[in-house]
Amino acid sequence: MLNAATVDFEASLRAALPAAAFRDDTAPYMSEPRGRWAGQGMVVAPGSTQEVAQVVKACADAGVGIVPYSGGTGLVGGQLMPDGPLPVVLSLERMNKIRAIHQMENVLVCDAGVILADVQSAAEDVDRLFPLSLASEGSARIGGLLATNAGGVNVLRYGNARALCLGLEVVRPDGTIWHGLTRLRKDNTGYDLRNLMIGAEGTLGVITAAALKLMPRPARTGAAMMAVPSPAAALALLAMAGERIGEGISAFELMHRQGMDFLAEVGPEVKPPFAEAPEWTVLIELGLPAGLAPEDALEDLFAAAFEDELVTDGVIAQNVAQRQAFWHIRESIPEANRLIGSVSSHDISVPLGAIPEFIATGQQRLAEVGDFRINCFGHLGDGNLHYNVFPAQGRSRADYEAERPRVKEVVHDLVHEMQGSVSAEHGIGRLKVGDLERYGDPVKLAMLRAIKQALDPQGIMNPGAVLRQG
């Protein structure tokens, strides 16, 4: 039930902003993709940076929490607040304009609410590439992608979202605006505030615009799927590819047979490239300059790898449709996972050399907890695995609720032992606050809390995300 102060605050906000800024149907903003939590709050969608500043200033004056909301695709609960005093859910959806494209500079400036696919399309219109690419690119928005320092399939070549941003415009927790929307590639004038805001998950301010790096479009693109006998062989293949092809490798994805089995069991429907799914498969994509044929490079790589017993079979895409079909398989795996229903999902990274040991040891330790199916897949090129644990055949995740905390603990303890990260690309949100406390370096945590206190002394920015409130 709303109290008098809340009613007065809402009335004053409605008087200050146009009617288009308010969302009376709040249901679409109160759920998250995995369906584990429900949010709450008043939803406001400002149409400009000045309106965002008005909302934040009003919240600061009233001591009301703010939950920045981008595309709603986050998997760690950073975009909703399930309990506590009712917050303002601040949606950036109306701030969706490409502000400028500087083709010769390879820079695109846009509002934070622009959808990733629209940035990619705008870059393509000027014969450039914005290389950030992930499964949710049709709905994820730039502000949220920067706030979580999103990764995706091209990190091996182009880096995380952080590496693709030159400048930011940010509304601070007191409602003032930091005008950091620079297009400069060199600027050593003090602390790196841009990178402080990127990855902060809306806990230090609201990103309202960004200057993004564009890249030349590769003249020739190719892809192949190769069957490998083990994760260790996949790593050796990655090293061989690097020696032979260098920076032409755009993506190097690892997939386990369990993912293919899930696709066959529940869909989405895909056309597998092999008559029988291998135990392990890698998907390699190349982007090369004019005059170099990716098909030839992939054939040479396969021949050398086959001779060294690193691959047992392979299919090289002969056209765009075949390359897209390969990627359709990879991008359908998360949907199949969702349809099966995981007991516990993990977005982790470990040093590249530790990956084979992690996979083998993880399976052994989980077998001591219960009977599970493990779908391990992800971005082998940068050490980021999606290590997801599922019910045994014929059972549902509801049967494992008692084991779920132990499963996560086993996986994350092993990651920590191997000097890895329990959040490779999804962020901390609210889901992993306890994990950050459990595994984080105490000095790092003290520094994080000091930064939060200095920039958001009232604690109104995304309360409870990343750092525990109070």
C-alpha positions in Angstrom: 0.0 0.0 0.0 1.3 3.5 -0.9 1.8 5.8 2.0 1.1 9.6 2.0 4.7 10.5 1.3 4.9 8.2 -1.7 1.6 9.6 -3.1 2.9 13.1 -2.7 6.2 12.2 -4.4 4.5 10.6 -7.3 2.2 13.5 -7.8 5.0 16.0 -7.8 6.9 13.9 -10.3 3.9 13.7 -12.6 3.5 17.5 -12.4 7.1 18.0 -13.4 7.3 15.6 -16.4 5.2 15.1 -19.5 2.6 12.3 -19.4 4.6 10.3 -22.0 7.2 9.8 -19.3 5.0 7.5 -17.2 4.2 3.8 -17.6 1.0 2.9 -15.9 1.3 -0.8 -17.0 4.4 -1.7 -14.9 4.2 -5.5 -15.4 6.7 -5.7 -18.3 9.3 -4.1 -16.1 8.9 -6.3 -13.0 10.2 -9.6 -14.3 13.5 -11.0 -15.4 14.3 -13.7 -18.0 14.8 -16.6 -15.6 11.6 -15.9 -13.8 13.0 -16.2 -10.3 12.3 -12.7 -9.0 9.6 -10.0 -9.3 10.3 -6.3 -9.0 8.3 -3.4 -7.7 8.1 0.4 -8.1 6.9 3.3 -10.1 8.1 3.2 -13.8 9.3 6.5 -15.3 10.7 6.8 -18.8 12.3 10.2 -19.4 12.7 11.4 -22.9 15.9 13.4 -22.5 19.0 13.8 -20.3 17.5 16.8 -18.7 14.4 14.8 -17.8 16.6 12.1 -16.3 18.3 14.7 -14.3 15.0 16.0 -13.0 13.9 12.5 -11.9 17.2 11.8 -10.2 17.2 15.2 -8.4 13.6 14.6 -7.2 14.6 11.1 -5.9 17.7 12.5 -4.2 15.6 15.2 -2.5 13.0 12.7 -1.3 15.4 9.9 -0.5 13.8 7.5 -3.0 15.8 4.7 -4.6 16.3 4.5 -8.3 16.6 1.3 -10.4 17.9 2.0 -13.9 16.2 -0.1 -16.5 17.6 -0.8 -19.9 16.5 -3.7 -22.1 15.5 -5.9 -19.1 17.7 -8.8 -20.4 20.0 -9.0 -17.4 20.4 -12.4 -15.8 21.5 -11.3 -12.3 18.6 -9.2 -11.1 20.3 -5.8 -11.5 17.2 -4.4 -13.3 14.7 -5.0 -10.5 14.3 -4.5 -6.8 12.2 -7.3 -5.2 11.8 -5.8 -1.7 12.4 -2.7 0.4 10.9 0.8 0.0 9.3 1.4 -3.4 11.8 2.7 -5.9 11.5 4.6 -9.2 12.3 2.2 -12.0 14.0 4.5 -14.5 13.6 3.2 -18.1 15.8 4.6 -20.8 13.5 3.3 -23.6 12.4 6.7 -24.9 16.0 7.9 -25.2 16.6 6.0 -28.4 18.3 8.4 -30.9 21.5 8.1 -32.8 22.9 11.5 -32.1 25.8 11.6 -34.6 28.1 9.4 -36.7 31.6 10.5 -37.4 32.5 8.1 -40.2 36.1 9.2 -40.7 36.7 9.0 -36.9 35.0 5.6 -36.6 32.8 7.0 -33.8 29.0 6.8 -33.2 27.3 8.9 -30.6 23.9 7.7 -29.3 21.4 7.8 -26.5 21.7 5.1 -23.9 18.3 3.7 -24.8 19.3 2.7 -28.3 18.9 -1.0 -29.0 22.2 -2.8 -29.8 20.9 -4.1 -33.2 20.1 -0.5 -34.2 23.6 0.6 -33.4 24.9 -2.3 -35.5 22.6 -1.3 -38.4 23.6 2.3 -38.2 27.3 1.4 -38.4 26.6 -0.9 -41.3 24.9 2.0 -43.2 28.3 3.8 -43.2 30.3 0.7 -44.0 31.5 0.2 -40.5 31.2 -2.5 -37.8 30.1 -2.1 -34.2 31.4 -5.5 -33.1 29.6 -6.1 -29.8 27.3 -9.1 -30.5 25.2 -11.3 -28.2 22.0 -13.3 -28.2 19.9 -10.4 -26.8 21.1 -7.8 -29.3 17.5 -7.3 -30.6 16.3 -6.0 -27.2 19.4 -5.1 -25.1 20.1 -1.3 -24.9 23.4 0.5 -25.0 23.1 1.9 -21.5 22.6 -1.5 -19.9 25.3 -3.1 -22.0 27.8 -0.5 -20.8 26.6 -0.6 -17.2 27.3 -4.3 -17.1 30.4 -4.2 -19.3 28.7 -6.8 -21.6 30.9 -9.3 -23.5 29.4 -11.6 -26.2 31.0 -13.6 -28.9 33.6 -11.2 -30.3 35.5 -10.3 -27.1 38.5 -12.3 -28.4 39.1 -9.8 -31.1 37.4 -6.6 -30.1 37.1 -6.7 -26.3 34.2 -6.2 -23.9 31.8 -3.2 -24.1 34.4 -1.2 -22.1 36.9 -1.4 -24.9 34.3 -0.1 -27.4 33.5 3.1 -25.6 35.3 6.5 -25.8 33.0 8.7 -23.7 29.9 8.9 -21.6 27.2 11.3 -20.5 26.1 10.4 -17.0 23.5 11.8 -14.6 25.0 11.6 -11.1 23.1 10.6 -7.9 22.5 14.3 -7.0 21.0 15.1 -10.4 23.9 16.9 -11.9 25.2 15.9 -15.3 28.7 14.7 -16.1 29.5 15.8 -19.7 32.1 13.2 -20.5 30.9 12.5 -24.0 34.3 12.9 -25.6 35.4 11.4 -28.9 39.0 11.5 -27.9 41.2 8.4 -27.9 43.8 10.0 -25.7 42.9 12.1 -22.7 45.0 11.8 -19.5 43.3 14.5 -17.5 42.7 12.8 -14.2 40.9 9.7 -13.0 39.3 7.4 -15.6 35.6 8.2 -14.8 34.4 6.6 -17.9 35.7 3.2 -16.9 34.5 3.7 -13.4 30.9 4.1 -14.6 31.2 1.2 -17.1 30.5 -2.0 -15.2 29.0 -0.2 -12.2 25.5 -1.5 -12.9 23.8 1.8 -12.3 25.0 2.0 -8.7 27.0 5.2 -9.3 24.9 7.1 -11.8 22.7 6.8 -14.9 24.4 6.5 -18.3 22.4 8.6 -20.7 24.6 8.6 -23.8 27.8 7.1 -25.1 30.4 7.7 -27.8 31.2 4.3 -29.3 34.0 3.0 -31.4 33.3 1.7 -34.8 35.6 -0.7 -36.7 36.3 -1.4 -40.4 34.1 -4.1 -41.7 36.1 -7.2 -42.6 36.1 -7.6 -46.4 35.8 -11.4 -46.2 34.1 -13.4 -43.4 34.2 -17.2 -42.9 33.2 -19.8 -40.4 33.7 -23.4 -39.6 32.6 -26.0 -37.1 35.2 -28.5 -36.0 34.9 -31.6 -33.8 37.5 -31.8 -31.2 38.2 -34.8 -28.8 38.5 -32.7 -25.7 38.7 -29.1 -24.2 42.4 -29.5 -24.1 42.4 -30.1 -27.9 40.2 -27.1 -28.4 42.7 -24.9 -26.5 45.5 -26.3 -28.6 43.5 -25.6 -31.7 42.9 -22.0 -30.5 46.7 -21.5 -30.1 47.3 -23.0 -33.6 44.7 -20.7 -35.1 46.3 -17.7 -33.4 49.7 -18.6 -34.8 48.4 -19.1 -38.3 45.7 -16.5 -38.6 46.5 -13.9 -35.9 44.0 -11.2 -35.3 41.7 -12.4 -38.0 40.0 -14.7 -35.5 36.8 -12.9 -34.5 35.2 -15.7 -32.4 36.1 -19.1 -31.0 33.2 -20.8 -29.3 33.2 -24.2 -27.4 30.0 -26.4 -27.3 29.4 -29.7 -25.5 27.2 -32.4 -26.9 24.7 -31.9 -24.1 23.7 -28.6 -25.8 23.0 -30.4 -29.0 21.0 -33.1 -27.1 18.9 -30.3 -25.5 18.2 -28.8 -29.0 17.1 -32.2 -30.2 14.9 -32.7 -27.1 13.1 -29.4 -26.8 14.2 -27.1 -29.7 14.6 -24.6 -31.2 14.9 -26.7 -34.4 18.3 -26.6 -35.9 20.2 -28.4 -38.7 23.2 -30.1 -37.1 26.4 -30.0 -39.3 27.5 -33.5 -38.3 25.6 -36.8 -38.7 26.3 -37.6 -35.0 27.0 -34.8 -32.5 30.6 -34.8 -31.4 31.4 -34.7 -27.7 33.0 -31.3 -28.2 32.6 -28.8 -31.0 34.2 -25.5 -31.7 32.8 -22.7 -33.9 35.4 -20.5 -35.4 34.7 -17.2 -37.2 37.2 -15.3 -39.2 37.2 -11.7 -40.6 39.9 -11.0 -43.1 41.0 -8.2 -45.4 40.3 -8.2 -49.2 42.5 -10.7 -51.0 42.6 -13.2 -48.3 40.1 -16.2 -48.5 38.8 -17.3 -45.1 37.8 -20.7 -46.5 41.4 -21.3 -47.5 42.7 -20.3 -44.1 40.2 -22.6 -42.4 41.0 -25.5 -44.7 44.7 -25.0 -43.9 44.0 -24.8 -40.2 41.9 -28.0 -40.3 44.5 -29.9 -42.2 47.3 -29.0 -39.7 45.0 -29.7 -36.7 43.9 -33.0 -38.1 47.5 -34.0 -38.6 48.2 -33.1 -34.9 45.0 -35.1 -33.8 43.4 -31.9 -32.5 40.3 -32.3 -34.7 38.4 -35.3 -35.9 35.9 -33.8 -38.3 34.9 -30.4 -39.6 32.5 -28.4 -41.9 33.5 -25.1 -43.5 30.7 -22.7 -44.4 30.6 -22.2 -48.2 28.2 -19.2 -48.1 26.5 -16.7 -45.9 23.5 -19.0 -45.3 25.7 -21.8 -44.0 27.7 -19.4 -41.7 24.4 -18.1 -40.3 23.2 -21.7 -39.8 26.3 -22.4 -37.7 25.6 -19.3 -35.5 21.9 -20.3 -35.3 23.0 -23.5 -33.5 25.2 -21.6 -31.1 22.6 -18.9 -30.4 19.8 -21.4 -29.9 21.5 -23.2 -27.0 20.5 -20.7 -24.4 16.8 -21.0 -25.5 17.0 -24.8 -25.2 18.6 -24.4 -21.8 15.6 -22.2 -20.7 13.1 -24.7 -22.0 14.8 -27.5 -20.0 15.1 -25.4 -16.9 18.4 -25.3 -15.1 19.0 -26.1 -11.5 21.8 -23.5 -11.4 23.4 -21.5 -14.1 26.9 -20.0 -13.9 28.7 -17.3 -15.9 32.3 -17.9 -15.0 35.8 -17.4 -16.3 39.1 -19.1 -15.5 42.6 -18.7 -17.0 42.6 -20.4 -20.4 45.1 -23.1 -19.3 42.9 -24.1 -16.4 39.7 -24.8 -18.5 40.3 -28.5 -19.1 40.9 -29.1 -15.4 38.0 -27.0 -14.4 35.6 -28.9 -16.7 36.8 -32.4 -15.5 37.0 -31.5 -11.8 33.6 -29.7 -11.9 31.9 -32.8 -13.2 33.5 -35.0 -10.5 32.5 -32.7 -7.7 28.9 -32.3 -8.9 28.5 -36.0 -9.2 29.1 -36.1 -5.4 26.1 -33.8 -4.9 23.6 -35.5 -7.1 22.6 -36.7 -10.5 22.8 -33.9 -13.0 23.3 -33.1 -16.7 25.9 -30.4 -17.4 25.8 -28.1 -20.4 29.2 -26.4 -20.7 29.6 -23.9 -23.6 30.8 -20.5 -24.2 33.5 -18.1 -25.3 36.6 -20.3 -25.1 38.8 -17.6 -26.7 38.5 -15.3 -23.7 38.1 -18.0 -21.0 34.3 -17.3 -20.3 32.2 -20.5 -19.9 28.5 -20.8 -19.3 28.6 -23.7 -17.0 24.9 -24.7 -16.5 23.7 -27.6 -14.4 20.4 -29.3 -15.3 18.1 -32.0 -13.8 18.6 -35.6 -14.8 16.5 -36.9 -17.6 12.8 -37.1 -16.6 13.1 -34.7 -13.6 12.5 -31.0 -13.3 14.4 -28.2 -11.6 11.8 -28.0 -8.9 13.0 -31.4 -7.7 16.4 -29.9 -7.0 15.5 -26.7 -5.0 17.2 -28.1 -1.9 20.4 -28.9 -3.8 20.6 -25.6 -5.8 22.6 -23.6 -3.2 25.1 -26.4 -2.9 25.5 -26.8 -6.7 26.3 -23.1 -7.0 28.8 -23.3 -4.1 30.6 -26.2 -5.6 31.0 -24.5 -9.0 32.0 -21.1 -7.6 34.4 -22.6 -5.0 36.2 -24.4 -7.8 36.3 -21.2 -9.9 37.8 -19.4 -7.0 40.4 -22.1 -6.4 41.5 -21.7 -10.0 41.8 -17.9 -9.7 38.8 -17.3 -11.8 35.7 -15.0 -11.7 32.2 -16.0 -10.7 30.9 -13.2 -13.0 32.6 -13.1 -16.3 30.2 -11.0 -18.3 26.7 -10.8 -16.6 27.7 -8.6 -13.6 26.9 -8.9 -9.9 23.4 -7.5 -9.8 21.5 -8.7 -6.7 22.0 -12.4 -7.4 25.8 -12.5 -6.8 26.2 -9.9 -3.9 26.9 -12.8 -1.5 29.4 -14.3 -4.0 31.3 -11.0 -4.2 31.5 -10.9 -0.5 32.5 -14.5 -0.2 35.2 -14.5 -2.9 36.2 -10.9 -3.3 39.5 -9.5 -2.0 38.7 -7.6 1.3 40.8 -4.6 0.1 38.9 -4.5 -3.2 35.6 -4.6 -1.3 36.7 -1.8 0.9 37.6 0.3 -2.1 34.3 -0.4 -3.8 32.4 0.7 -0.7 34.5 3.8 -0.4 33.7 4.8 -4.1 30.0 4.1 -3.5 29.9 6.2 -0.4 31.8 9.1 -2.1 29.6 9.2 -5.2 26.2 8.1 -3.8 26.3 8.9 -0.1 22.5 8.5 0.2 22.6 5.0 -1.4 19.8 5.8 -3.8 21.3 4.4 -7.0 20.2 0.8 -7.6 20.0 0.0 -3.9 21.2 -3.5 -3.0 22.9 -4.2 -6.4 26.6 -5.1 -6.4 27.0 -4.0 -2.8 24.7 -5.0 0.1 22.6 -2.1 1.2 23.4 -0.8 4.7 
